[in-house]
Amino acid sequence: MSLEQTACEDLKAFERRLTEVINRLQPSTVRWRMVLIIAALSTAFGAYIWLTDPITHSATVAQSLINHLFFTLAAFSLVLLFIVGIHKKVVFPSIITSRTRIVLSDFNMSCDDTGKLILKPRPTTT
């Protein structure tokens, strides 16, 4: 087995593993995106109801938040989701592919969003 064949097999194994990792992350990423969308829409809807309520203008902020418990809970859950790092979980596959692209650029390679390797032409020396 030549050195070139070994290198080709190593690249194929790396590509298979990278696509496996990215594909495995996709279902959880979709779930976290749905959680984030639901929390954001609930907060927006609660804010609309809260701001259009005529009592809001005459009540204190604390009393208004108690009166509009849906908005208070939705906003609290949205803040809590960001504190626990939902923003990282939503874009985790993109973080992996961008960091992989940085490493692969040293070897005149790149990868697409699914993890497939892209071989770039060798730079010509003149």
NORZI-V237015 format. One record per helix or strand. SS is the DSSP state (a for helix, b for strand). FROM is the first residue (numbers start at 1). TO is the last residue. Records with the same first field share a line. If there is no record, write none. Layout:
SS: FROM-TO ; FROM-TO
This chain:
a: 3-52 ; 54-57 ; 61-67 ; 69-83 ; 86-90 ; 92-105
b: 109-111 ; 117-119
